[in-house]
Every structure is written in C-alpha cells, then in structure tokens.
C-alpha cells in the first residue's frame, strides 16, 4: 500500500514538472516581438505603441502567452495588462485576411498584384502627382478600401487625418509613413479609426485606443461584445439600443 502511495506521489510530481516545462517552454520567449510583424512597416497599423509593447510594460495574460495555443487563436486576439488595466491586442483580422490586405494595398497604390511591392515609393509618386495635397491624394484610396469613407465630406476626412499628419500639404517622411498606416488600417479593419474619431475621453461609448505597433492594435478591454447581448432580456437590449441612438444622433 505504501509503495503504491509513493508511486502515485512520484507520478504526480513528474506530471507537475512536465506541465511546468511546457508552460515555460511554450510561452513567447520575447513576450510581444513575435506578434507585431513590425518589420513590415510602414505597411502596418502604426508604431506609436511600440515602446510599451517591446519594453515589457505590456504583459500578456497566461493563456494569450502560450504559443502552444496559438493554432486555436484564429482571430488573432490577445488579452493583456498595461498600467494595471486590462487591454486587448488585436491583429484586426485572420492571417489570410491580413495577407489579402497587403496584396490590396499593393494593388491600389502600386498597381501591383504582389504583396511585397515598394508601397512607400509608389505612394510618394502618387502624392507628387497630386502636388503633395494629402486630402486629394488619399481620398480615393480611402473611399475604395472601406465603407467608412464613402461619404465625400471633407470634415470626415479631416477628423481622422488630424491624428496622422500635422498639415495637409507637403508631408514629411514621418507623415508619409503615418498616411500608409491610415490606409492599411482602413483596408483591414477601420475599428481603430472609429475609436480615434470618437474618443472615449470625450464621452463616446467606444474603447480607449492606445495605439499600434506593427500589425497589432491596442485598446481597452470593455468586456463582452454587443453580440453577447442578442439573447439578453428585452430591457437590456433596449438600453443598449438607446445608447446606440444617442451616439448616432450626436454625430
């Protein structure tokens, strides 16, 4: 009997050791570098949030940090903590959608079917053809790439451009990169653009947008998505509908 107990204890210890090994060995060795794909910039979402991501200020939650589980994370959504607050890191699409977006960027800017064209060089030529008028050069690109900018309102374009460039003529090299970030984000998923146009700091009912690093966007974790409330009791759904009506009437 004693031998059986000793044997069970040894097996339990072995199981714990093996489990700890896998938890350590299959975590991201450099917590966030492997997620950003920053080497693809300026064709990316941005670079303004790279410092906290890459200096260890952002800490991934345990499940998000396990590479052994990444095959199941098809939506490329990671949960983390930053400054004692819960945040969400998103690639804003599936891997295939991101690959297709890179090809689309090449198509609309460089007229190329490749996903590795010289986008920045082609974009500078495009700006030059519009006498470096940012609004005139970028408007058709944004209109083509998503429904967000189908409305031809200059106020709409300027409301987002102010977050990416200091002036609308003769952009410098940094501004050219920022404009490519804007185009890339708009093609893949304009969610970060909406958060910037309607910031939570001004009372809008949207998550706080912290910024981006490469192909990873950071925003506050506001809990369950709206889809979660579809089967909630009627009065809960009416309350959320009221909030949406207030947002629409305030635009």
LUMLUM-441727 format. One line per field, with one value per atom (N, C-alpha, C): residue number from 1; atom name; z, x, y. Coordinates in steps of 0.2 Angstrom, whole numbers, plus 5000, padded with zeros to 4 digits. Example, Ala and Ser with C-alpha at 12.3 -4.5 7.8 and 13.67 -1.06 7.14 Angstrom:
REM LUMLUM-441727
resi	1_1_1_2_2_2
name	N_CA_C_N_CA_C
c3	5039_5039_5039_5035_5036_5039
c1	5066_5062_5066_5064_5068_5064
c2	4972_4978_4984_4989_4995_5000
REM end
This chain:
REM LUMLUM-441727
resi	1_1_1_2_2_2_3_3_3_4_4_4_5_5_5_6_6_6_7_7_7_8_8_8_9_9_9_10_10_10_11_11_11_12_12_12_13_13_13_14_14_14_15_15_15_16_16_16_17_17_17_18_18_18_19_19_19_20_20_20_21_21_21_22_22_22_23_23_23_24_24_24_25_25_25_26_26_26_27_27_27_28_28_28_29_29_29_30_30_30_31_31_31_32_32_32_33_33_33_34_34_34_35_35_35_36_36_36_37_37_37_38_38_38_39_39_39_40_40_40_41_41_41_42_42_42_43_43_43_44_44_44_45_45_45_46_46_46_47_47_47_48_48_48_49_49_49_50_50_50_51_51_51_52_52_52_53_53_53_54_54_54_55_55_55_56_56_56_57_57_57_58_58_58_59_59_59_60_60_60_61_61_61_62_62_62_63_63_63_64_64_64_65_65_65_66_66_66_67_67_67_68_68_68_69_69_69_70_70_70_71_71_71_72_72_72_73_73_73_74_74_74_75_75_75_76_76_76_77_77_77_78_78_78_79_79_79_80_80_80_81_81_81_82_82_82_83_83_83_84_84_84_85_85_85_86_86_86_87_87_87_88_88_88_89_89_89_90_90_90_91_91_91_92_92_92_93_93_93_94_94_94_95_95_95_96_96_96_97_97_97_98_98_98_99_99_99_100_100_100_101_101_101_102_102_102_103_103_103_104_104_104_105_105_105_106_106_106_107_107_107_108_108_108_109_109_109_110_110_110_111_111_111_112_112_112_113_113_113_114_114_114_115_115_115_116_116_116_117_117_117_118_118_118_119_119_119_120_120_120_121_121_121_122_122_122_123_123_123_124_124_124_125_125_125_126_126_126_127_127_127_128_128_128_129_129_129_130_130_130_131_131_131_132_132_132_133_133_133_134_134_134_135_135_135_136_136_136_137_137_137_138_138_138_139_139_139_140_140_140_141_141_141_142_142_142_143_143_143_144_144_144_145_145_145_146_146_146_147_147_147_148_148_148_149_149_149_150_150_150_151_151_151_152_152_152_153_153_153_154_154_154_155_155_155_156_156_156_157_157_157_158_158_158_159_159_159_160_160_160_161_161_161_162_162_162_163_163_163_164_164_164_165_165_165_166_166_166_167_167_167_168_168_168_169_169_169_170_170_170_171_171_171_172_172_172_173_173_173_174_174_174_175_175_175_176_176_176_177_177_177_178_178_178_179_179_179_180_180_180_181_181_181_182_182_182_183_183_183_184_184_184_185_185_185_186_186_186_187_187_187_188_188_188_189_189_189_190_190_190_191_191_191_192_192_192_193_193_193_194_194_194_195_195_195_196_196_196_197_197_197_198_198_198_199_199_199_200_200_200_201_201_201_202_202_202_203_203_203_204_204_204_205_205_205_206_206_206_207_207_207_208_208_208_209_209_209_210_210_210_211_211_211_212_212_212_213_213_213_214_214_214_215_215_215_216_216_216_217_217_217_218_218_218_219_219_219_220_220_220_221_221_221_222_222_222_223_223_223_224_224_224_225_225_225_226_226_226_227_227_227_228_228_228_229_229_229_230_230_230_231_231_231_232_232_232_233_233_233_234_234_234_235_235_235_236_236_236_237_237_237_238_238_238_239_239_239_240_240_240_241_241_241_242_242_242_243_243_243_244_244_244_245_245_245_246_246_246_247_247_247_248_248_248_249_249_249_250_250_250_251_251_251
name	N_CA_C_N_CA_C_N_CA_C_N_CA_C_N_CA_C_N_CA_C_N_CA_C_N_CA_C_N_CA_C_N_CA_C_N_CA_C_N_CA_C_N_CA_C_N_CA_C_N_CA_C_N_CA_C_N_CA_C_N_CA_C_N_CA_C_N_CA_C_N_CA_C_N_CA_C_N_CA_C_N_CA_C_N_CA_C_N_CA_C_N_CA_C_N_CA_C_N_CA_C_N_CA_C_N_CA_C_N_CA_C_N_CA_C_N_CA_C_N_CA_C_N_CA_C_N_CA_C_N_CA_C_N_CA_C_N_CA_C_N_CA_C_N_CA_C_N_CA_C_N_CA_C_N_CA_C_N_CA_C_N_CA_C_N_CA_C_N_CA_C_N_CA_C_N_CA_C_N_CA_C_N_CA_C_N_CA_C_N_CA_C_N_CA_C_N_CA_C_N_CA_C_N_CA_C_N_CA_C_N_CA_C_N_CA_C_N_CA_C_N_CA_C_N_CA_C_N_CA_C_N_CA_C_N_CA_C_N_CA_C_N_CA_C_N_CA_C_N_CA_C_N_CA_C_N_CA_C_N_CA_C_N_CA_C_N_CA_C_N_CA_C_N_CA_C_N_CA_C_N_CA_C_N_CA_C_N_CA_C_N_CA_C_N_CA_C_N_CA_C_N_CA_C_N_CA_C_N_CA_C_N_CA_C_N_CA_C_N_CA_C_N_CA_C_N_CA_C_N_CA_C_N_CA_C_N_CA_C_N_CA_C_N_CA_C_N_CA_C_N_CA_C_N_CA_C_N_CA_C_N_CA_C_N_CA_C_N_CA_C_N_CA_C_N_CA_C_N_CA_C_N_CA_C_N_CA_C_N_CA_C_N_CA_C_N_CA_C_N_CA_C_N_CA_C_N_CA_C_N_CA_C_N_CA_C_N_CA_C_N_CA_C_N_CA_C_N_CA_C_N_CA_C_N_CA_C_N_CA_C_N_CA_C_N_CA_C_N_CA_C_N_CA_C_N_CA_C_N_CA_C_N_CA_C_N_CA_C_N_CA_C_N_CA_C_N_CA_C_N_CA_C_N_CA_C_N_CA_C_N_CA_C_N_CA_C_N_CA_C_N_CA_C_N_CA_C_N_CA_C_N_CA_C_N_CA_C_N_CA_C_N_CA_C_N_CA_C_N_CA_C_N_CA_C_N_CA_C_N_CA_C_N_CA_C_N_CA_C_N_CA_C_N_CA_C_N_CA_C_N_CA_C_N_CA_C_N_CA_C_N_CA_C_N_CA_C_N_CA_C_N_CA_C_N_CA_C_N_CA_C_N_CA_C_N_CA_C_N_CA_C_N_CA_C_N_CA_C_N_CA_C_N_CA_C_N_CA_C_N_CA_C_N_CA_C_N_CA_C_N_CA_C_N_CA_C_N_CA_C_N_CA_C_N_CA_C_N_CA_C_N_CA_C_N_CA_C_N_CA_C_N_CA_C_N_CA_C_N_CA_C_N_CA_C_N_CA_C_N_CA_C_N_CA_C_N_CA_C_N_CA_C_N_CA_C_N_CA_C_N_CA_C_N_CA_C_N_CA_C_N_CA_C_N_CA_C_N_CA_C_N_CA_C_N_CA_C_N_CA_C_N_CA_C_N_CA_C_N_CA_C_N_CA_C_N_CA_C_N_CA_C_N_CA_C_N_CA_C_N_CA_C_N_CA_C_N_CA_C_N_CA_C_N_CA_C_N_CA_C_N_CA_C_N_CA_C_N_CA_C_N_CA_C_N_CA_C_N_CA_C_N_CA_C_N_CA_C_N_CA_C_N_CA_C_N_CA_C_N_CA_C_N_CA_C_N_CA_C_N_CA_C_N_CA_C_N_CA_C_N_CA_C_N_CA_C_N_CA_C_N_CA_C_N_CA_C_N_CA_C_N_CA_C_N_CA_C_N_CA_C_N_CA_C_N_CA_C
c3	5000_5000_5000_5004_5005_4998_4995_4989_4983_4983_4979_4980_4986_4988_4985_4987_4985_4977_4974_4966_4963_4967_4964_4965_4971_4973_4967_4966_4961_4954_4952_4946_4946_4951_4952_4951_4954_4954_4947_4944_4937_4932_4933_4929_4930_4937_4938_4935_4935_4932_4924_4921_4914_4912_4916_4915_4915_4920_4921_4915_4913_4907_4901_4900_4894_4894_4900_4901_4900_4903_4902_4895_4892_4886_4880_4881_4875_4876_4881_4881_4876_4874_4870_4873_4870_4873_4874_4869_4869_4869_4874_4875_4869_4866_4861_4854_4854_4847_4842_4844_4839_4836_4839_4837_4833_4833_4829_4822_4819_4812_4810_4815_4814_4808_4806_4800_4794_4794_4788_4787_4792_4792_4787_4784_4786_4783_4780_4779_4785_4789_4796_4799_4805_4808_4812_4813_4816_4821_4824_4828_4834_4836_4841_4848_4848_4854_4855_4851_4851_4858_4860_4866_4872_4874_4880_4878_4872_4870_4870_4868_4867_4873_4878_4884_4890_4889_4894_4899_4897_4901_4899_4894_4892_4894_4898_4900_4897_4893_4891_4896_4896_4901_4899_4904_4903_4897_4896_4890_4884_4883_4877_4876_4881_4880_4878_4878_4877_4869_4866_4859_4857_4862_4861_4859_4861_4860_4854_4851_4846_4839_4838_4832_4833_4839_4840_4840_4840_4841_4834_4830_4823_4822_4827_4827_4828_4831_4832_4838_4843_4848_4855_4858_4864_4870_4876_4881_4886_4888_4892_4897_4901_4906_4904_4905_4904_4909_4913_4918_4923_4925_4929_4926_4920_4916_4911_4911_4906_4899_4894_4887_4882_4876_4871_4865_4863_4857_4851_4846_4840_4834_4830_4823_4818_4821_4817_4811_4811_4806_4806_4802_4802_4798_4798_4795_4787_4785_4777_4775_4780_4778_4778_4783_4783_4777_4774_4768_4762_4762_4756_4757_4763_4763_4761_4762_4760_4752_4749_4742_4739_4743_4741_4741_4746_4747_4741_4739_4733_4727_4726_4720_4720_4725_4724_4724_4727_4727_4722_4721_4716_4710_4709_4703_4702_4708_4708_4711_4708_4711_4717_4718_4723_4730_4735_4742_4745_4741_4743_4739_4736_4732_4736_4733_4736_4737_4742_4743_4745_4749_4751_4745_4740_4734_4730_4729_4725_4727_4734_4737_4737_4737_4736_4729_4724_4717_4717_4720_4720_4723_4729_4732_4727_4724_4719_4713_4711_4705_4708_4714_4717_4720_4718_4720_4728_4731_4738_4742_4739_4743_4746_4752_4756_4755_4756_4755_4748_4743_4736_4735_4737_4735_4739_4745_4749_4749_4747_4747_4743_4737_4733_4735_4739_4742_4747_4752_4757_4755_4750_4748_4745_4741_4738_4743_4749_4753_4759_4760_4765_4765_4768_4768_4773_4777_4782_4779_4773_4770_4763_4762_4756_4756_4762_4762_4760_4755_4752_4757_4763_4767_4769_4768_4770_4777_4781_4788_4791_4788_4790_4788_4783_4781_4786_4787_4791_4799_4801_4808_4809_4804_4805_4803_4798_4796_4801_4805_4811_4816_4816_4820_4817_4811_4807_4804_4802_4800_4803_4803_4806_4801_4794_4789_4783_4779_4773_4767_4767_4761_4763_4758_4758_4764_4765_4771_4771_4777_4778_4778_4779_4779_4784_4790_4795_4794_4791_4789_4783_4779_4773_4777_4781_4785_4788_4792_4795_4791_4785_4780_4777_4777_4775_4780_4787_4792_4792_4790_4790_4784_4779_4773_4775_4778_4780_4785_4790_4795_4792_4787_4784_4780_4776_4772_4776_4782_4785_4790_4794_4799_4802_4800_4802_4810_4813_4821_4824_4824_4827_4825_4818_4816_4819_4820_4823_4831_4834_4841_4841_4836_4836_4835_4830_4828_4834_4838_4843_4850_4852_4858_4865_4868_4875_4880_4879_4883_4882_4877_4875_4877_4880_4882_4877_4872_4867_4870_4868_4871_4867_4866_4862_4867_4866_4870_4868_4873_4873_4868_4863_4858_4861_4862_4865_4859_4854_4848_4845_4841_4837_4837_4836_4835_4829_4823_4818_4816_4816_4814_4820_4826_4832_4835_4836_4838_4846_4850_4857_4859_4863_4865_4872_4875_4882_4881_4887_4887_4890_4886_4889_4890_4890_4892_4886_4886_4881_4875_4869_4863_4863_4858_4858_4856_4852_4850_4856_4862_4868_4871_4869_4872_4867_4862_4857_4861_4865_4869_4876_4877_4884_4885_4891_4892_4888_4886_4882_4884_4891_4894_4893_4893_4892_4885_4881_4873_4872_4875_4874_4876_4882_4885_4880_4878_4873_4866_4864_4858_4859_4865_4867_4867_4869_4869_4862_4857_4850_4847_4849_4846_4848_4854_4857_4853_4852_4848_4841_4837_4831_4830_4835_4835_4837_4840_4842_4836_4831_4826_4822
c1	5004_5000_5004_5009_5014_5018_5020_5023_5019_5012_5008_5007_5007_5006_5012_5018_5025_5025_5023_5022_5018_5012_5007_5010_5013_5016_5022_5026_5031_5028_5023_5020_5017_5014_5011_5016_5022_5027_5030_5031_5033_5028_5021_5016_5017_5018_5018_5024_5030_5036_5035_5032_5031_5027_5021_5017_5020_5024_5028_5033_5036_5041_5037_5031_5028_5025_5023_5020_5026_5032_5038_5041_5041_5045_5041_5034_5030_5026_5029_5027_5031_5029_5033_5039_5045_5051_5052_5051_5051_5043_5041_5033_5029_5031_5027_5030_5037_5040_5037_5035_5033_5026_5023_5016_5015_5020_5019_5020_5025_5027_5029_5032_5034_5039_5042_5047_5043_5037_5033_5031_5032_5030_5034_5032_5026_5019_5019_5013_5011_5008_5006_5001_4999_4994_4997_5003_5007_5012_5016_5022_5022_5016_5016_5016_5014_5013_5019_5024_5029_5033_5035_5039_5036_5030_5027_5026_5025_5024_5031_5036_5043_5047_5045_5050_5047_5042_5039_5034_5031_5026_5019_5019_5013_5014_5010_5011_5005_5006_5001_4998_4991_4988_4991_4991_4994_4992_4985_4983_4985_4985_4987_4995_4998_5006_5008_5004_5006_5006_5012_5012_5009_5008_5005_4998_4995_4988_4986_4992_4990_4987_4987_4984_4977_4974_4967_4965_4970_4968_4967_4963_4962_4960_4957_4955_4961_4966_4972_4971_4967_4965_4969_4973_4977_4975_4974_4972_4978_4979_4985_4983_4989_4988_4993_4991_4995_4994_4998_4997_4991_4991_4986_4979_4979_4972_4972_4966_4965_4965_4969_4968_4968_4966_4965_4970_4974_4979_4975_4974_4971_4975_4975_4978_4973_4967_4961_4958_4961_4959_4962_4960_4963_4970_4974_4980_4979_4975_4973_4971_4966_4964_4969_4974_4979_4984_4985_4989_4985_4979_4975_4975_4975_4975_4982_4987_4994_4994_4991_4990_4986_4981_4976_4979_4984_4987_4992_4995_5000_4996_4990_4986_4983_4981_4978_4983_4989_4994_4999_5002_5007_5004_4998_4995_4999_5000_5004_5000_5001_4997_5001_5007_5011_5009_5012_5011_5017_5022_5029_5031_5027_5029_5032_5035_5038_5032_5028_5022_5024_5029_5031_5033_5038_5040_5034_5030_5024_5019_5019_5014_5017_5024_5027_5026_5026_5024_5017_5013_5006_5004_5008_5007_5010_5015_5018_5014_5010_5005_4999_4998_4993_4996_5002_5005_5006_5007_5008_5002_4996_4990_4987_4988_4986_4979_4975_4967_4965_4968_4966_4969_4975_4979_4976_4974_4972_4964_4960_4953_4951_4953_4950_4953_4959_4961_4957_4955_4951_4944_4941_4934_4934_4939_4940_4940_4943_4945_4941_4936_4931_4925_4919_4913_4913_4918_4919_4919_4923_4924_4920_4915_4911_4908_4906_4903_4909_4908_4913_4914_4912_4913_4920_4922_4929_4930_4925_4925_4927_4924_4925_4932_4935_4942_4947_4945_4950_4950_4944_4943_4948_4949_4954_4961_4962_4969_4973_4969_4972_4976_4974_4978_4984_4985_4990_4995_4993_4998_4997_5002_5001_4999_5000_4997_4995_4991_4988_4992_4998_5002_5009_5013_5020_5022_5019_5020_5028_5031_5037_5037_5043_5044_5040_5040_5036_5028_5026_5019_5017_5022_5020_5019_5024_5023_5016_5014_5008_5002_5002_4997_4996_5002_5001_4999_5000_4997_4989_4987_4980_4977_4980_4977_4977_4982_4982_4977_4976_4971_4964_4963_4956_4954_4959_4958_4957_4960_4960_4953_4953_4948_4948_4943_4943_4942_4941_4939_4944_4950_4955_4953_4951_4950_4944_4938_4932_4934_4938_4940_4943_4947_4951_4946_4942_4937_4932_4930_4925_4929_4933_4937_4933_4935_4931_4932_4938_4940_4935_4931_4926_4919_4919_4912_4909_4912_4910_4910_4905_4904_4908_4915_4919_4926_4929_4935_4940_4945_4950_4956_4958_4963_4970_4974_4981_4986_4985_4990_4991_4996_4998_5005_5007_5014_5014_5016_5016_5009_5008_5001_4997_4998_4995_4992_4985_4982_4980_4981_4980_4974_4969_4963_4961_4957_4955_4950_4950_4946_4939_4934_4927_4922_4925_4921_4918_4912_4908_4907_4907_4905_4897_4895_4887_4884_4887_4884_4882_4885_4884_4877_4874_4868_4862_4863_4857_4852_4854_4849_4848_4850_4848_4841_4838_4831_4830_4824_4822_4824_4823_4825_4832_4837_4844_4845_4842_4843_4841_4835_4833_4837_4840_4845_4851_4854_4859_4857_4851_4849_4848_4846_4846_4853_4858_4865_4867_4865_4867_4864_4857_4853_4856_4859_4862_4868_4872_4879_4877_4872_4870_4868_4864_4861_4866_4872_4877_4882_4882_4887_4886
c2	4994_5000_5006_5006_5012_5013_5007_5008_5011_5009_5012_5020_5022_5029_5033_5030_5033_5033_5028_5028_5033_5034_5039_5046_5047_5054_5056_5050_5052_5053_5050_5051_5058_5060_5067_5072_5071_5076_5076_5071_5071_5074_5073_5077_5084_5087_5094_5097_5093_5095_5096_5091_5091_5097_5098_5103_5110_5111_5117_5118_5113_5114_5116_5113_5115_5123_5124_5131_5136_5135_5139_5139_5133_5132_5135_5134_5136_5143_5147_5154_5158_5164_5168_5170_5168_5170_5177_5181_5188_5190_5192_5192_5195_5201_5204_5204_5203_5204_5200_5194_5189_5190_5195_5196_5202_5207_5213_5213_5209_5209_5217_5220_5227_5228_5223_5223_5225_5224_5225_5233_5237_5244_5247_5253_5257_5254_5248_5245_5241_5244_5242_5247_5245_5250_5256_5255_5261_5259_5264_5262_5266_5269_5274_5270_5264_5260_5255_5255_5250_5250_5256_5257_5252_5254_5250_5242_5241_5234_5230_5233_5230_5231_5235_5236_5232_5228_5224_5227_5233_5237_5233_5230_5226_5219_5216_5209_5205_5200_5196_5191_5190_5185_5178_5174_5167_5164_5163_5159_5163_5169_5173_5172_5170_5170_5163_5158_5151_5150_5149_5148_5141_5136_5130_5131_5136_5138_5142_5145_5149_5147_5140_5137_5138_5139_5140_5147_5151_5159_5162_5159_5161_5169_5171_5179_5183_5181_5185_5190_5188_5192_5190_5195_5193_5198_5195_5199_5200_5206_5208_5214_5216_5221_5226_5233_5238_5244_5246_5251_5249_5242_5240_5240_5240_5240_5234_5231_5226_5229_5226_5229_5223_5224_5219_5221_5216_5217_5213_5217_5214_5215_5209_5210_5212_5213_5215_5211_5205_5200_5193_5189_5182_5183_5178_5179_5179_5175_5176_5183_5186_5192_5197_5197_5201_5201_5195_5193_5196_5195_5198_5206_5209_5216_5219_5215_5218_5218_5213_5212_5218_5220_5225_5232_5233_5239_5240_5235_5235_5237_5234_5235_5242_5245_5252_5257_5256_5261_5260_5254_5252_5249_5247_5244_5237_5234_5228_5222_5216_5210_5207_5209_5206_5209_5205_5208_5211_5212_5214_5220_5224_5229_5235_5240_5246_5251_5250_5254_5261_5262_5269_5273_5270_5274_5275_5271_5272_5277_5277_5282_5289_5290_5296_5299_5295_5297_5299_5295_5297_5304_5305_5312_5317_5316_5321_5322_5317_5318_5323_5323_5327_5334_5336_5341_5341_5336_5334_5337_5337_5338_5332_5331_5325_5323_5328_5326_5324_5327_5325_5318_5317_5310_5304_5306_5300_5298_5303_5302_5296_5296_5290_5283_5283_5277_5275_5280_5278_5276_5279_5278_5271_5269_5262_5256_5258_5252_5251_5255_5253_5258_5256_5260_5266_5266_5271_5278_5278_5285_5286_5282_5283_5290_5293_5300_5305_5309_5313_5320_5319_5325_5327_5333_5335_5335_5336_5336_5329_5324_5317_5315_5317_5316_5319_5326_5330_5327_5324_5322_5316_5312_5307_5309_5313_5315_5318_5322_5326_5321_5315_5310_5307_5309_5306_5311_5317_5322_5328_5332_5339_5344_5343_5348_5344_5347_5343_5344_5348_5349_5347_5345_5344_5339_5333_5329_5327_5327_5324_5317_5314_5306_5303_5306_5303_5303_5308_5309_5304_5303_5298_5291_5289_5283_5283_5288_5288_5288_5291_5290_5283_5279_5272_5268_5270_5267_5268_5274_5275_5271_5271_5267_5259_5257_5250_5248_5252_5251_5251_5256_5257_5251_5248_5242_5236_5235_5228_5229_5234_5235_5242_5246_5253_5254_5249_5250_5255_5254_5260_5267_5267_5274_5277_5273_5275_5277_5273_5275_5281_5283_5290_5295_5294_5300_5301_5296_5296_5294_5297_5295_5294_5289_5288_5294_5298_5303_5309_5309_5314_5312_5306_5303_5298_5297_5292_5285_5281_5274_5269_5271_5266_5265_5259_5258_5263_5264_5268_5265_5269_5267_5269_5264_5266_5267_5264_5265_5258_5258_5252_5251_5244_5243_5237_5239_5234_5233_5226_5224_5222_5225_5224_5231_5231_5237_5236_5241_5240_5245_5242_5246_5243_5247_5245_5239_5235_5229_5231_5231_5234_5228_5222_5217_5213_5211_5207_5211_5208_5212_5212_5217_5218_5211_5207_5201_5196_5197_5194_5195_5201_5204_5202_5199_5197_5193_5188_5184_5186_5192_5195_5197_5198_5200_5207_5208_5214_5220_5222_5228_5230_5224_5225_5227_5224_5226_5233_5235_5242_5247_5245_5250_5251_5246_5246_5250_5248_5252_5259_5261_5268_5272_5268_5271_5272_5267_5267_5273_5274_5280_5287_5287_5293_5295_5289_5290_5293_5290_5291_5299_5301_5307_5313_5311_5315_5316_5312_5313_5319
REM end
